[in-house]
Amino acid sequence: MAGPHNLVIDVWLRALGDVHAFEAHPARRLPRLTIDDRSLVLRTVKHMGRRLDDDGRSVGIVPLPCGVPAVGALP
């Protein structure tokens, strides 16, 4: 990673209101921690090769194109 920030955290939370509580928890334990930026995705239609419904439940798969190795596959 290049740039002024040395940590990126990617989390899935159930509700938008959970963001503040999530950020407050590590801030209490690490007083020098500063949160300089955040980005939110309000609706995800696909995650790890699975199509999701409005409630975030898997409703199908999105297969990888032929010849593309799966993430974590051994050579």
mmCIF file of the N, C-alpha and C atoms, coordinates in Angstrom:
data_MODEL
# 
_entry.id   MODEL 
# 
loop_
_atom_site.group_PDB 
_atom_site.id 
_atom_site.type_symbol 
_atom_site.label_atom_id 
_atom_site.label_alt_id 
_atom_site.label_comp_id 
_atom_site.label_asym_id 
_atom_site.label_entity_id 
_atom_site.label_seq_id 
_atom_site.pdbx_PDB_ins_code 
_atom_site.Cartn_x 
_atom_site.Cartn_y 
_atom_site.Cartn_z 
_atom_site.occupancy 
_atom_site.B_iso_or_equiv 
_atom_site.pdbx_formal_charge 
_atom_site.auth_seq_id 
_atom_site.auth_comp_id 
_atom_site.auth_asym_id 
_atom_site.auth_atom_id 
_atom_site.pdbx_PDB_model_num 
ATOM 1   N N  . MET A 1 1  ? 0.836   -1.158  0.000   1.00 0.00 ? 1  MET A N  1 
ATOM 2   C CA . MET A 1 1  ? 0.000   0.000   0.000   1.00 0.00 ? 1  MET A CA 1 
ATOM 3   C C  . MET A 1 1  ? 0.894   1.239   0.000   1.00 0.00 ? 1  MET A C  1 
ATOM 4   N N  . ALA A 1 2  ? 0.526   2.217   -0.756  1.00 0.00 ? 2  ALA A N  1 
ATOM 5   C CA . ALA A 1 2  ? 1.281   3.460   -0.786  1.00 0.00 ? 2  ALA A CA 1 
ATOM 6   C C  . ALA A 1 2  ? 0.351   4.595   -0.379  1.00 0.00 ? 2  ALA A C  1 
ATOM 7   N N  . GLY A 1 3  ? 0.847   5.495   0.410   1.00 0.00 ? 3  GLY A N  1 
ATOM 8   C CA . GLY A 1 3  ? 0.035   6.629   0.827   1.00 0.00 ? 3  GLY A CA 1 
ATOM 9   C C  . GLY A 1 3  ? 0.178   6.878   2.314   1.00 0.00 ? 3  GLY A C  1 
ATOM 10  N N  . PRO A 1 4  ? -0.554  7.858   2.814   1.00 0.00 ? 4  PRO A N  1 
ATOM 11  C CA . PRO A 1 4  ? -0.395  8.260   4.209   1.00 0.00 ? 4  PRO A CA 1 
ATOM 12  C C  . PRO A 1 4  ? -1.057  7.310   5.207   1.00 0.00 ? 4  PRO A C  1 
ATOM 13  N N  . HIS A 1 5  ? -1.916  6.413   4.764   1.00 0.00 ? 5  HIS A N  1 
ATOM 14  C CA . HIS A 1 5  ? -2.639  5.525   5.667   1.00 0.00 ? 5  HIS A CA 1 
ATOM 15  C C  . HIS A 1 5  ? -1.987  4.156   5.672   1.00 0.00 ? 5  HIS A C  1 
ATOM 16  N N  . ASN A 1 6  ? -1.877  3.549   6.847   1.00 0.00 ? 6  ASN A N  1 
ATOM 17  C CA . ASN A 1 6  ? -1.177  2.272   6.923   1.00 0.00 ? 6  ASN A CA 1 
ATOM 18  C C  . ASN A 1 6  ? -2.071  1.111   7.354   1.00 0.00 ? 6  ASN A C  1 
ATOM 19  N N  . LEU A 1 7  ? -3.379  1.326   7.362   1.00 0.00 ? 7  LEU A N  1 
ATOM 20  C CA . LEU A 1 7  ? -4.291  0.254   7.732   1.00 0.00 ? 7  LEU A CA 1 
ATOM 21  C C  . LEU A 1 7  ? -5.620  0.444   7.007   1.00 0.00 ? 7  LEU A C  1 
ATOM 22  N N  . VAL A 1 8  ? -6.116  -0.630  6.424   1.00 0.00 ? 8  VAL A N  1 
ATOM 23  C CA . VAL A 1 8  ? -7.428  -0.626  5.785   1.00 0.00 ? 8  VAL A CA 1 
ATOM 24  C C  . VAL A 1 8  ? -8.226  -1.755  6.418   1.00 0.00 ? 8  VAL A C  1 
ATOM 25  N N  . ILE A 1 9  ? -9.437  -1.463  6.834   1.00 0.00 ? 9  ILE A N  1 
ATOM 26  C CA . ILE A 1 9  ? -10.313 -2.473  7.424   1.00 0.00 ? 9  ILE A CA 1 
ATOM 27  C C  . ILE A 1 9  ? -11.576 -2.542  6.594   1.00 0.00 ? 9  ILE A C  1 
ATOM 28  N N  . ASP A 1 10 ? -11.952 -3.750  6.218   1.00 0.00 ? 10 ASP A N  1 
ATOM 29  C CA . ASP A 1 10 ? -13.155 -3.981  5.425   1.00 0.00 ? 10 ASP A CA 1 
ATOM 30  C C  . ASP A 1 10 ? -14.105 -4.805  6.282   1.00 0.00 ? 10 ASP A C  1 
ATOM 31  N N  . VAL A 1 11 ? -15.272 -4.272  6.596   1.00 0.00 ? 11 VAL A N  1 
ATOM 32  C CA . VAL A 1 11 ? -16.226 -4.980  7.450   1.00 0.00 ? 11 VAL A CA 1 
ATOM 33  C C  . VAL A 1 11 ? -17.612 -4.997  6.814   1.00 0.00 ? 11 VAL A C  1 
ATOM 34  N N  . TRP A 1 12 ? -18.385 -6.001  7.186   1.00 0.00 ? 12 TRP A N  1 
ATOM 35  C CA . TRP A 1 12 ? -19.794 -6.080  6.809   1.00 0.00 ? 12 TRP A CA 1 
ATOM 36  C C  . TRP A 1 12 ? -20.596 -5.872  8.085   1.00 0.00 ? 12 TRP A C  1 
ATOM 37  N N  . LEU A 1 13 ? -21.440 -4.862  8.092   1.00 0.00 ? 13 LEU A N  1 
ATOM 38  C CA . LEU A 1 13 ? -22.289 -4.589  9.248   1.00 0.00 ? 13 LEU A CA 1 
ATOM 39  C C  . LEU A 1 13 ? -23.747 -4.745  8.845   1.00 0.00 ? 13 LEU A C  1 
ATOM 40  N N  . ARG A 1 14 ? -24.603 -5.059  9.790   1.00 0.00 ? 14 ARG A N  1 
ATOM 41  C CA . ARG A 1 14 ? -26.013 -5.296  9.481   1.00 0.00 ? 14 ARG A CA 1 
ATOM 42  C C  . ARG A 1 14 ? -26.791 -4.015  9.212   1.00 0.00 ? 14 ARG A C  1 
ATOM 43  N N  . ALA A 1 15 ? -26.409 -2.922  9.845   1.00 0.00 ? 15 ALA A N  1 
ATOM 44  C CA . ALA A 1 15 ? -27.168 -1.675  9.697   1.00 0.00 ? 15 ALA A CA 1 
ATOM 45  C C  . ALA A 1 15 ? -26.216 -0.490  9.618   1.00 0.00 ? 15 ALA A C  1 
ATOM 46  N N  . LEU A 1 16 ? -26.657 0.550   8.942   1.00 0.00 ? 16 LEU A N  1 
ATOM 47  C CA . LEU A 1 16 ? -25.833 1.755   8.796   1.00 0.00 ? 16 LEU A CA 1 
ATOM 48  C C  . LEU A 1 16 ? -25.473 2.350   10.157  1.00 0.00 ? 16 LEU A C  1 
ATOM 49  N N  . GLY A 1 17 ? -26.392 2.267   11.108  1.00 0.00 ? 17 GLY A N  1 
ATOM 50  C CA . GLY A 1 17 ? -26.136 2.798   12.445  1.00 0.00 ? 17 GLY A CA 1 
ATOM 51  C C  . GLY A 1 17 ? -25.026 2.078   13.188  1.00 0.00 ? 17 GLY A C  1 
ATOM 52  N N  . ASP A 1 18 ? -24.654 0.888   12.740  1.00 0.00 ? 18 ASP A N  1 
ATOM 53  C CA . ASP A 1 18 ? -23.584 0.134   13.396  1.00 0.00 ? 18 ASP A CA 1 
ATOM 54  C C  . ASP A 1 18 ? -22.194 0.695   13.103  1.00 0.00 ? 18 ASP A C  1 
ATOM 55  N N  . VAL A 1 19 ? -22.086 1.559   12.109  1.00 0.00 ? 19 VAL A N  1 
ATOM 56  C CA . VAL A 1 19 ? -20.778 2.107   11.722  1.00 0.00 ? 19 VAL A CA 1 
ATOM 57  C C  . VAL A 1 19 ? -20.151 2.876   12.875  1.00 0.00 ? 19 VAL A C  1 
ATOM 58  N N  . HIS A 1 20 ? -20.922 3.735   13.521  1.00 0.00 ? 20 HIS A N  1 
ATOM 59  C CA . HIS A 1 20 ? -20.364 4.551   14.613  1.00 0.00 ? 20 HIS A CA 1 
ATOM 60  C C  . HIS A 1 20 ? -19.869 3.665   15.757  1.00 0.00 ? 20 HIS A C  1 
ATOM 61  N N  . ALA A 1 21 ? -20.663 2.682   16.148  1.00 0.00 ? 21 ALA A N  1 
ATOM 62  C CA . ALA A 1 21 ? -20.248 1.795   17.235  1.00 0.00 ? 21 ALA A CA 1 
ATOM 63  C C  . ALA A 1 21 ? -18.994 1.020   16.852  1.00 0.00 ? 21 ALA A C  1 
ATOM 64  N N  . PHE A 1 22 ? -18.923 0.585   15.593  1.00 0.00 ? 22 PHE A N  1 
ATOM 65  C CA . PHE A 1 22 ? -17.740 -0.142  15.142  1.00 0.00 ? 22 PHE A CA 1 
ATOM 66  C C  . PHE A 1 22 ? -16.494 0.740   15.222  1.00 0.00 ? 22 PHE A C  1 
ATOM 67  N N  . GLU A 1 23 ? -16.594 1.987   14.782  1.00 0.00 ? 23 GLU A N  1 
ATOM 68  C CA . GLU A 1 23 ? -15.443 2.892   14.810  1.00 0.00 ? 23 GLU A CA 1 
ATOM 69  C C  . GLU A 1 23 ? -15.071 3.288   16.236  1.00 0.00 ? 23 GLU A C  1 
ATOM 70  N N  . ALA A 1 24 ? -16.054 3.388   17.116  1.00 0.00 ? 24 ALA A N  1 
ATOM 71  C CA . ALA A 1 24 ? -15.786 3.823   18.499  1.00 0.00 ? 24 ALA A CA 1 
ATOM 72  C C  . ALA A 1 24 ? -15.036 2.749   19.287  1.00 0.00 ? 24 ALA A C  1 
ATOM 73  N N  . HIS A 1 25 ? -15.316 1.488   19.008  1.00 0.00 ? 25 HIS A N  1 
ATOM 74  C CA . HIS A 1 25 ? -14.691 0.406   19.779  1.00 0.00 ? 25 HIS A CA 1 
ATOM 75  C C  . HIS A 1 25 ? -13.152 0.425   19.694  1.00 0.00 ? 25 HIS A C  1 
ATOM 76  N N  . PRO A 1 26 ? -12.554 0.382   18.503  1.00 0.00 ? 26 PRO A N  1 
ATOM 77  C CA . PRO A 1 26 ? -11.083 0.421   18.482  1.00 0.00 ? 26 PRO A CA 1 
ATOM 78  C C  . PRO A 1 26 ? -10.532 1.780   18.944  1.00 0.00 ? 26 PRO A C  1 
ATOM 79  N N  . ALA A 1 27 ? -11.288 2.849   18.743  1.00 0.00 ? 27 ALA A N  1 
ATOM 80  C CA . ALA A 1 27 ? -10.813 4.172   19.170  1.00 0.00 ? 27 ALA A CA 1 
ATOM 81  C C  . ALA A 1 27 ? -10.664 4.230   20.691  1.00 0.00 ? 27 ALA A C  1 
ATOM 82  N N  . ARG A 1 28 ? -11.528 3.543   21.427  1.00 0.00 ? 28 ARG A N  1 
ATOM 83  C CA . ARG A 1 28 ? -11.405 3.512   22.893  1.00 0.00 ? 28 ARG A CA 1 
ATOM 84  C C  . ARG A 1 28 ? -10.161 2.749   23.319  1.00 0.00 ? 28 ARG A C  1 
ATOM 85  N N  . ARG A 1 29 ? -9.839  1.698   22.593  1.00 0.00 ? 29 ARG A N  1 
ATOM 86  C CA . ARG A 1 29 ? -8.687  0.863   22.963  1.00 0.00 ? 29 ARG A CA 1 
ATOM 87  C C  . ARG A 1 29 ? -7.355  1.419   22.454  1.00 0.00 ? 29 ARG A C  1 
ATOM 88  N N  . LEU A 1 30 ? -7.411  2.199   21.377  1.00 0.00 ? 30 LEU A N  1 
ATOM 89  C CA . LEU A 1 30 ? -6.193  2.749   20.762  1.00 0.00 ? 30 LEU A CA 1 
ATOM 90  C C  . LEU A 1 30 ? -6.333  4.272   20.670  1.00 0.00 ? 30 LEU A C  1 
ATOM 91  N N  . PRO A 1 31 ? -5.974  4.987   21.717  1.00 0.00 ? 31 PRO A N  1 
ATOM 92  C CA . PRO A 1 31 ? -6.213  6.439   21.758  1.00 0.00 ? 31 PRO A CA 1 
ATOM 93  C C  . PRO A 1 31 ? -5.537  7.220   20.622  1.00 0.00 ? 31 PRO A C  1 
ATOM 94  N N  . ARG A 1 32 ? -4.455  6.697   20.070  1.00 0.00 ? 32 ARG A N  1 
ATOM 95  C CA . ARG A 1 32 ? -3.765  7.417   18.985  1.00 0.00 ? 32 ARG A CA 1 
ATOM 96  C C  . ARG A 1 32 ? -4.355  7.122   17.616  1.00 0.00 ? 32 ARG A C  1 
ATOM 97  N N  . LEU A 1 33 ? -5.318  6.224   17.559  1.00 0.00 ? 33 LEU A N  1 
ATOM 98  C CA . LEU A 1 33 ? -5.957  5.873   16.295  1.00 0.00 ? 33 LEU A CA 1 
ATOM 99  C C  . LEU A 1 33 ? -6.769  7.052   15.764  1.00 0.00 ? 33 LEU A C  1 
ATOM 100 N N  . THR A 1 34 ? -6.595  7.332   14.489  1.00 0.00 ? 34 THR A N  1 
ATOM 101 C CA . THR A 1 34 ? -7.443  8.332   13.829  1.00 0.00 ? 34 THR A CA 1 
ATOM 102 C C  . THR A 1 34 ? -8.062  7.677   12.600  1.00 0.00 ? 34 THR A C  1 
ATOM 103 N N  . ILE A 1 35 ? -9.325  7.955   12.396  1.00 0.00 ? 35 ILE A N  1 
ATOM 104 C CA . ILE A 1 35 ? -10.025 7.456   11.211  1.00 0.00 ? 35 ILE A CA 1 
ATOM 105 C C  . ILE A 1 35 ? -10.079 8.617   10.238  1.00 0.00 ? 35 ILE A C  1 
ATOM 106 N N  . ASP A 1 36 ? -9.300  8.500   9.168   1.00 0.00 ? 36 ASP A N  1 
ATOM 107 C CA . ASP A 1 36 ? -9.160  9.599   8.225   1.00 0.00 ? 36 ASP A CA 1 
ATOM 108 C C  . ASP A 1 36 ? -10.152 9.540   7.075   1.00 0.00 ? 36 ASP A C  1 
ATOM 109 N N  . ASP A 1 37 ? -10.704 8.357   6.823   1.00 0.00 ? 37 ASP A N  1 
ATOM 110 C CA . ASP A 1 37 ? -11.602 8.239   5.678   1.00 0.00 ? 37 ASP A CA 1 
ATOM 111 C C  . ASP A 1 37 ? -12.465 7.004   5.866   1.00 0.00 ? 37 ASP A C  1 
ATOM 112 N N  . ARG A 1 38 ? -13.601 7.005   5.236   1.00 0.00 ? 38 ARG A N  1 
ATOM 113 C CA . ARG A 1 38 ? -14.454 5.821   5.210   1.00 0.00 ? 38 ARG A CA 1 
ATOM 114 C C  . ARG A 1 38 ? -15.265 5.863   3.941   1.00 0.00 ? 38 ARG A C  1 
ATOM 115 N N  . SER A 1 39 ? -15.673 4.721   3.471   1.00 0.00 ? 39 SER A N  1 
ATOM 116 C CA . SER A 1 39 ? -16.600 4.653   2.350   1.00 0.00 ? 39 SER A CA 1 
ATOM 117 C C  . SER A 1 39 ? -17.605 3.565   2.664   1.00 0.00 ? 39 SER A C  1 
ATOM 118 N N  . LEU A 1 40 ? -18.818 3.795   2.253   1.00 0.00 ? 40 LEU A N  1 
ATOM 119 C CA . LEU A 1 40 ? -19.911 2.877   2.551   1.00 0.00 ? 40 LEU A CA 1 
ATOM 120 C C  . LEU A 1 40 ? -20.530 2.368   1.264   1.00 0.00 ? 40 LEU A C  1 
ATOM 121 N N  . VAL A 1 41 ? -20.870 1.112   1.253   1.00 0.00 ? 41 VAL A N  1 
ATOM 122 C CA . VAL A 1 41 ? -21.636 0.527   0.160   1.00 0.00 ? 41 VAL A CA 1 
ATOM 123 C C  . VAL A 1 41 ? -22.980 0.157   0.772   1.00 0.00 ? 41 VAL A C  1 
ATOM 124 N N  . LEU A 1 42 ? -24.038 0.801   0.324   1.00 0.00 ? 42 LEU A N  1 
ATOM 125 C CA . LEU A 1 42 ? -25.335 0.611   0.957   1.00 0.00 ? 42 LEU A CA 1 
ATOM 126 C C  . LEU A 1 42 ? -26.062 -0.640  0.489   1.00 0.00 ? 42 LEU A C  1 
ATOM 127 N N  . ARG A 1 43 ? -25.746 -1.110  -0.695  1.00 0.00 ? 43 ARG A N  1 
ATOM 128 C CA . ARG A 1 43 ? -26.377 -2.347  -1.171  1.00 0.00 ? 43 ARG A CA 1 
ATOM 129 C C  . ARG A 1 43 ? -25.385 -3.105  -2.024  1.00 0.00 ? 43 ARG A C  1 
ATOM 130 N N  . THR A 1 44 ? -25.137 -4.345  -1.666  1.00 0.00 ? 44 THR A N  1 
ATOM 131 C CA . THR A 1 44 ? -24.227 -5.192  -2.407  1.00 0.00 ? 44 THR A CA 1 
ATOM 132 C C  . THR A 1 44 ? -25.047 -6.253  -3.127  1.00 0.00 ? 44 THR A C  1 
ATOM 133 N N  . VAL A 1 45 ? -24.885 -6.359  -4.431  1.00 0.00 ? 45 VAL A N  1 
ATOM 134 C CA . VAL A 1 45 ? -25.657 -7.338  -5.199  1.00 0.00 ? 45 VAL A CA 1 
ATOM 135 C C  . VAL A 1 45 ? -24.896 -8.646  -5.394  1.00 0.00 ? 45 VAL A C  1 
ATOM 136 N N  . LYS A 1 46 ? -23.572 -8.617  -5.151  1.00 0.00 ? 46 LYS A N  1 
ATOM 137 C CA . LYS A 1 46 ? -22.764 -9.819  -5.320  1.00 0.00 ? 46 LYS A CA 1 
ATOM 138 C C  . LYS A 1 46 ? -21.648 -9.805  -4.295  1.00 0.00 ? 46 LYS A C  1 
ATOM 139 N N  . HIS A 1 47 ? -21.363 -10.965 -3.715  1.00 0.00 ? 47 HIS A N  1 
ATOM 140 C CA . HIS A 1 47 ? -20.273 -11.082 -2.744  1.00 0.00 ? 47 HIS A CA 1 
ATOM 141 C C  . HIS A 1 47 ? -19.683 -12.479 -2.860  1.00 0.00 ? 47 HIS A C  1 
ATOM 142 N N  . MET A 1 48 ? -18.388 -12.553 -3.123  1.00 0.00 ? 48 MET A N  1 
ATOM 143 C CA . MET A 1 48 ? -17.652 -13.809 -3.197  1.00 0.00 ? 48 MET A CA 1 
ATOM 144 C C  . MET A 1 48 ? -18.321 -14.814 -4.148  1.00 0.00 ? 48 MET A C  1 
ATOM 145 N N  . GLY A 1 49 ? -18.759 -14.322 -5.300  1.00 0.00 ? 49 GLY A N  1 
ATOM 146 C CA . GLY A 1 49 ? -19.325 -15.195 -6.310  1.00 0.00 ? 49 GLY A CA 1 
ATOM 147 C C  . GLY A 1 49 ? -20.781 -15.557 -6.092  1.00 0.00 ? 49 GLY A C  1 
ATOM 148 N N  . ARG A 1 50 ? -21.429 -14.941 -5.140  1.00 0.00 ? 50 ARG A N  1 
ATOM 149 C CA . ARG A 1 50 ? -22.839 -15.219 -4.854  1.00 0.00 ? 50 ARG A CA 1 
ATOM 150 C C  . ARG A 1 50 ? -23.682 -13.980 -5.104  1.00 0.00 ? 50 ARG A C  1 
ATOM 151 N N  . ARG A 1 51 ? -24.798 -14.164 -5.811  1.00 0.00 ? 51 ARG A N  1 
ATOM 152 C CA . ARG A 1 51 ? -25.767 -13.071 -5.964  1.00 0.00 ? 51 ARG A CA 1 
ATOM 153 C C  . ARG A 1 51 ? -26.575 -12.971 -4.679  1.00 0.00 ? 51 ARG A C  1 
ATOM 154 N N  . LEU A 1 52 ? -26.864 -11.743 -4.245  1.00 0.00 ? 52 LEU A N  1 
ATOM 155 C CA . LEU A 1 52 ? -27.577 -11.526 -2.993  1.00 0.00 ? 52 LEU A CA 1 
ATOM 156 C C  . LEU A 1 52 ? -28.929 -10.876 -3.247  1.00 0.00 ? 52 LEU A C  1 
ATOM 157 N N  . ASP A 1 53 ? -29.915 -11.234 -2.406  1.00 0.00 ? 53 ASP A N  1 
ATOM 158 C CA . ASP A 1 53 ? -31.214 -10.570 -2.504  1.00 0.00 ? 53 ASP A CA 1 
ATOM 159 C C  . ASP A 1 53 ? -31.188 -9.294  -1.656  1.00 0.00 ? 53 ASP A C  1 
ATOM 160 N N  . ASP A 1 54 ? -32.333 -8.631  -1.529  1.00 0.00 ? 54 ASP A N  1 
ATOM 161 C CA . ASP A 1 54 ? -32.397 -7.369  -0.784  1.00 0.00 ? 54 ASP A CA 1 
ATOM 162 C C  . ASP A 1 54 ? -32.048 -7.528  0.695   1.00 0.00 ? 54 ASP A C  1 
ATOM 163 N N  . ASP A 1 55 ? -32.179 -8.744  1.222   1.00 0.00 ? 55 ASP A N  1 
ATOM 164 C CA . ASP A 1 55 ? -31.847 -8.997  2.633   1.00 0.00 ? 55 ASP A CA 1 
ATOM 165 C C  . ASP A 1 55 ? -30.417 -9.491  2.812   1.00 0.00 ? 55 ASP A C  1 
ATOM 166 N N  . GLY A 1 56 ? -29.649 -9.585  1.714   1.00 0.00 ? 56 GLY A N  1 
ATOM 167 C CA . GLY A 1 56 ? -28.270 -10.036 1.788   1.00 0.00 ? 56 GLY A CA 1 
ATOM 168 C C  . GLY A 1 56 ? -28.103 -11.539 1.785   1.00 0.00 ? 56 GLY A C  1 
ATOM 169 N N  . ARG A 1 57 ? -29.161 -12.258 1.465   1.00 0.00 ? 57 ARG A N  1 
ATOM 170 C CA . ARG A 1 57 ? -29.094 -13.714 1.422   1.00 0.00 ? 57 ARG A CA 1 
ATOM 171 C C  . ARG A 1 57 ? -28.708 -14.184 0.017   1.00 0.00 ? 57 ARG A C  1 
ATOM 172 N N  . SER A 1 58 ? -27.963 -15.267 -0.026  1.00 0.00 ? 58 SER A N  1 
ATOM 173 C CA . SER A 1 58 ? -27.531 -15.828 -1.312  1.00 0.00 ? 58 SER A CA 1 
ATOM 174 C C  . SER A 1 58 ? -28.728 -16.376 -2.076  1.00 0.00 ? 58 SER A C  1 
ATOM 175 N N  . VAL A 1 59 ? -28.840 -15.953 -3.345  1.00 0.00 ? 59 VAL A N  1 
ATOM 176 C CA . VAL A 1 59 ? -29.931 -16.436 -4.196  1.00 0.00 ? 59 VAL A CA 1 
ATOM 177 C C  . VAL A 1 59 ? -29.404 -17.058 -5.481  1.00 0.00 ? 59 VAL A C  1 
ATOM 178 N N  . GLY A 1 60 ? -28.109 -17.158 -5.621  1.00 0.00 ? 60 GLY A N  1 
ATOM 179 C CA . GLY A 1 60 ? -27.534 -17.746 -6.820  1.00 0.00 ? 60 GLY A CA 1 
ATOM 180 C C  . GLY A 1 60 ? -26.037 -17.558 -6.843  1.00 0.00 ? 60 GLY A C  1 
ATOM 181 N N  . ILE A 1 61 ? -25.434 -18.132 -7.864  1.00 0.00 ? 61 ILE A N  1 
ATOM 182 C CA . ILE A 1 61 ? -23.981 -17.997 -8.005  1.00 0.00 ? 61 ILE A CA 1 
ATOM 183 C C  . ILE A 1 61 ? -23.665 -17.260 -9.295  1.00 0.00 ? 61 ILE A C  1 
ATOM 184 N N  . VAL A 1 62 ? -22.483 -16.673 -9.313  1.00 0.00 ? 62 VAL A N  1 
ATOM 185 C CA . VAL A 1 62 ? -21.957 -16.016 -10.507 1.00 0.00 ? 62 VAL A CA 1 
ATOM 186 C C  . VAL A 1 62 ? -20.664 -16.758 -10.829 1.00 0.00 ? 62 VAL A C  1 
ATOM 187 N N  . PRO A 1 63 ? -20.699 -17.697 -11.767 1.00 0.00 ? 63 PRO A N  1 
ATOM 188 C CA . PRO A 1 63 ? -19.513 -18.506 -12.041 1.00 0.00 ? 63 PRO A CA 1 
ATOM 189 C C  . PRO A 1 63 ? -18.387 -17.680 -12.646 1.00 0.00 ? 63 PRO A C  1 
ATOM 190 N N  . LEU A 1 64 ? -17.165 -18.110 -12.358 1.00 0.00 ? 64 LEU A N  1 
ATOM 191 C CA . LEU A 1 64 ? -15.988 -17.481 -12.955 1.00 0.00 ? 64 LEU A CA 1 
ATOM 192 C C  . LEU A 1 64 ? -15.904 -17.880 -14.415 1.00 0.00 ? 64 LEU A C  1 
ATOM 193 N N  . PRO A 1 65 ? -15.388 -16.979 -15.251 1.00 0.00 ? 65 PRO A N  1 
ATOM 194 C CA . PRO A 1 65 ? -15.188 -17.353 -16.655 1.00 0.00 ? 65 PRO A CA 1 
ATOM 195 C C  . PRO A 1 65 ? -14.189 -18.512 -16.756 1.00 0.00 ? 65 PRO A C  1 
ATOM 196 N N  . CYS A 1 66 ? -14.339 -19.350 -17.781 1.00 0.00 ? 66 CYS A N  1 
ATOM 197 C CA . CYS A 1 66 ? -13.429 -20.477 -17.989 1.00 0.00 ? 66 CYS A CA 1 
ATOM 198 C C  . CYS A 1 66 ? -11.989 -19.995 -18.061 1.00 0.00 ? 66 CYS A C  1 
ATOM 199 N N  . GLY A 1 67 ? -11.103 -20.732 -17.417 1.00 0.00 ? 67 GLY A N  1 
ATOM 200 C CA . GLY A 1 67 ? -9.690  -20.419 -17.483 1.00 0.00 ? 67 GLY A CA 1 
ATOM 201 C C  . GLY A 1 67 ? -9.211  -19.455 -16.409 1.00 0.00 ? 67 GLY A C  1 
ATOM 202 N N  . VAL A 1 68 ? -10.141 -18.904 -15.609 1.00 0.00 ? 68 VAL A N  1 
ATOM 203 C CA . VAL A 1 68 ? -9.746  -17.983 -14.542 1.00 0.00 ? 68 VAL A CA 1 
ATOM 204 C C  . VAL A 1 68 ? -9.695  -18.784 -13.248 1.00 0.00 ? 68 VAL A C  1 
ATOM 205 N N  . PRO A 1 69 ? -8.519  -18.889 -12.613 1.00 0.00 ? 69 PRO A N  1 
ATOM 206 C CA . PRO A 1 69 ? -8.422  -19.676 -11.385 1.00 0.00 ? 69 PRO A CA 1 
ATOM 207 C C  . PRO A 1 69 ? -9.173  -19.006 -10.245 1.00 0.00 ? 69 PRO A C  1 
ATOM 208 N N  . ALA A 1 70 ? -9.751  -19.804 -9.380  1.00 0.00 ? 70 ALA A N  1 
ATOM 209 C CA . ALA A 1 70 ? -10.448 -19.278 -8.212  1.00 0.00 ? 70 ALA A CA 1 
ATOM 210 C C  . ALA A 1 70 ? -9.441  -18.669 -7.244  1.00 0.00 ? 70 ALA A C  1 
ATOM 211 N N  . VAL A 1 71 ? -9.872  -17.681 -6.479  1.00 0.00 ? 71 VAL A N  1 
ATOM 212 C CA . VAL A 1 71 ? -9.011  -17.054 -5.482  1.00 0.00 ? 71 VAL A CA 1 
ATOM 213 C C  . VAL A 1 71 ? -8.585  -18.117 -4.470  1.00 0.00 ? 71 VAL A C  1 
ATOM 214 N N  . GLY A 1 72 ? -7.317  -18.202 -4.200  1.00 0.00 ? 72 GLY A N  1 
ATOM 215 C CA . GLY A 1 72 ? -6.796  -19.164 -3.252  1.00 0.00 ? 72 GLY A CA 1 
ATOM 216 C C  . GLY A 1 72 ? -6.527  -20.536 -3.832  1.00 0.00 ? 72 GLY A C  1 
ATOM 217 N N  . ALA A 1 73 ? -6.799  -20.711 -5.120  1.00 0.00 ? 73 ALA A N  1 
ATOM 218 C CA . ALA A 1 73 ? -6.558  -22.013 -5.748  1.00 0.00 ? 73 ALA A CA 1 
ATOM 219 C C  . ALA A 1 73 ? -5.053  -22.258 -5.867  1.00 0.00 ? 73 ALA A C  1 
ATOM 220 N N  . LEU A 1 74 ? -4.658  -23.483 -5.641  1.00 0.00 ? 74 LEU A N  1 
ATOM 221 C CA . LEU A 1 74 ? -3.243  -23.821 -5.761  1.00 0.00 ? 74 LEU A CA 1 
ATOM 222 C C  . LEU A 1 74 ? -2.877  -24.014 -7.218  1.00 0.00 ? 74 LEU A C  1 
ATOM 223 N N  . PRO A 1 75 ? -1.654  -23.620 -7.597  1.00 0.00 ? 75 PRO A N  1 
ATOM 224 C CA . PRO A 1 75 ? -1.236  -23.790 -8.998  1.00 0.00 ? 75 PRO A CA 1 
ATOM 225 C C  . PRO A 1 75 ? -1.066  -25.231 -9.389  1.00 0.00 ? 75 PRO A C  1 
# 
